[in-house]
Amino acid sequence: MSKLFMFEKPLGMRDTLPELYETKKQLRTEIVNEMKQWGYQMVETPTVEYYDTIGASSAILDQQLFKLMDSQGYTLVLRPDMTAPIARLVSSSLKTEAYPIRLGYHSNLFRAQQHEGGRPAEFEQIGVELIGDGTVSADAETIALMIESLKRAGLESFKLAIGHVGFVDALLVDIVGNKERADLLRRFLYEKNYVGFRSHIKGLNLSSIDKKRLEGLLKLRGGQHLFNEAEKLAESEQGQAALRELRELWDVLEQYGLSQYITIDLNLVLHMSYYTGTVFEVYSQELGVPLGSGGRYDELLQQFHRPAQAIGFGVRLDLLAEAIGQTVPPERRQCVIFSRERRNEAIERAQKLRSEGEIVVLQDLAGVDNVDQMSDEYDEIIYVIGKSKRGDSAHE
Ligand SMILES: N[C@@H](Cc1c[nH]c[nH+]1)C(=O)O
C-alpha cells in the first residue's frame, strides 16, 4: 500500500469511536422500541442493489451514487436511501401482504461527497415507511411517530416544519407558466437560497403582482395563521387542495397533543424528487442542518408495479447523537492484571466478576509496557501478581 494512503479514509468516510458507538446504540434502541409500539416491523435490505432498480428510483443525484460492478457485468449501487429498497421489497417478497404495510429500519446509507470536511458519505438512518395508505391520518401518524421517536431518544428542543409539494408546484407553475422555469425557482428553495430566489425573480419577465406573489411565498413560514394568507396566494384548485390537507393535518396533530412541535413552511422543498404531497423536516436548536425529513411519495410504488400511496421519514442517527450529546454514562471498568504463575487464578477471578455483570479486562503483566498509564483507564485494578497461595491476591 502506498504510504500516502495508509492513514487516510476515502472521501467522507468516518470512524466511530466507542463513546459515539454507545450513544448511537442507545438512541437506536429507544427509537426502535417506539416504532414497534406503533406496530411497525423492522426489516433489513441488502447494502448493494441493482443500479437500474434502485439507483434510478432513489432520487439521489447520479454523481452521489457509489457504483460498482458485479461479476456478470451489472452495475450495482451502495444504497443511498431506504425508501426505494423498501418499495422494491413490498412489491416482491411482501407482494401478497395486504396494504397498508408498516415497516421500520435502521441502516447505513451511502452518498458520495465531492469535498472533505462536509457531510459524511456513509451514515446511519432510522426511519419508517407506511405504504398503502393515502389518508391525512397516515400523514399525521408518520409525523407524530417521528416526533415521539425524537422525544423518546431524549431530544428536547426541536421543531418539525411541514410543507406541501402540491402547494409549491401549483403556485410556481401558475405564476411562471411552465415546469422548467418552476424547477429553476424550486432549486433556490431546495438550497434555502432566498437571496438567490429574490434576485432571480427580479430578472423574470412577470407582472409586478406576480413578482409580489412569488416573494409572498417566502413569507409563508410560521404558525397556523399562515393558512389564510396562503389561501389568498394560491389560486389554483391544486394549491387550495394542498392547503385543505395541511389544515386537516394540523388538526390531527393537535389531537395528538403535538402542535407545539410544528411549524408550517410552505416554501419547503426537499432533495428527493419522488415526493408528491406533504413533506416535513426536523430542526433542533443545536444543529444548523436538519436531522431528519420525510414526506408522501404516492407515485414511487408504481415503478415497482404495485401502485400505492405511501409516506415515511428518516432520521440521521449521527446528527441526532450530535444534537443530544453523550447519553450513556461511561461504564465502570475493572482490570485484572496478573503475572504468569497466577494466571489460572486470574482467569477464574475475571470469569466470576463477568458472571456478576462486571466489565473486566484480563491483562498479563508481561504484555503491558506502561502499567501506570494503563491503570489510569480503569475504575479499579485488581493485581494478581507474584507468588502467593491461591485466593490470596494483592488487591489495590
Ligand atoms: N428516504 C428519505 C426519507 C424518507 C423516508 N420515507 C420518505 N422519505 C431520505 O433519505 O431523505
Ligand as a Chemical Component Dictionary entry (heavy atoms), coordinates in Angstrom:
data_LIG
# 
_chem_comp.id                   LIG 
_chem_comp.type                 NON-POLYMER 
_chem_comp.pdbx_formal_charge   1 
_chem_comp.three_letter_code    LIG 
# 
loop_
_chem_comp_atom.comp_id 
_chem_comp_atom.atom_id 
_chem_comp_atom.alt_atom_id 
_chem_comp_atom.type_symbol 
_chem_comp_atom.charge 
_chem_comp_atom.model_Cartn_x 
_chem_comp_atom.model_Cartn_y 
_chem_comp_atom.model_Cartn_z 
_chem_comp_atom.pdbx_ordinal 
LIG N1 N1 N 0 -35.676 8.395  2.212 1  
LIG C1 C1 C 0 -35.797 9.765  2.633 2  
LIG C2 C2 C 0 -36.609 9.882  3.902 3  
LIG C3 C3 C 0 -37.956 9.275  3.703 4  
LIG C4 C4 C 0 -38.423 8.097  4.125 5  
LIG N2 N2 N 0 -39.657 7.976  3.628 6  
LIG C5 C5 C 0 -39.961 9.027  2.942 7  
LIG N3 N3 N 1 -38.925 9.835  2.960 8  
LIG C6 C6 C 0 -34.411 10.375 2.837 9  
LIG O1 O1 O 0 -33.427 9.662  2.865 10 
LIG O2 O2 O 0 -34.316 11.571 2.990 11 
# 
loop_
_chem_comp_bond.comp_id 
_chem_comp_bond.atom_id_1 
_chem_comp_bond.atom_id_2 
_chem_comp_bond.value_order 
_chem_comp_bond.pdbx_ordinal 
LIG N1 C1 SING 1  
LIG C1 C2 SING 2  
LIG C1 C6 SING 3  
LIG C2 C3 SING 4  
LIG C3 C4 DOUB 5  
LIG C3 N3 SING 6  
LIG C4 N2 SING 7  
LIG N2 C5 SING 8  
LIG C5 N3 DOUB 9  
LIG C6 O1 DOUB 10 
LIG C6 O2 SING 11 
# 
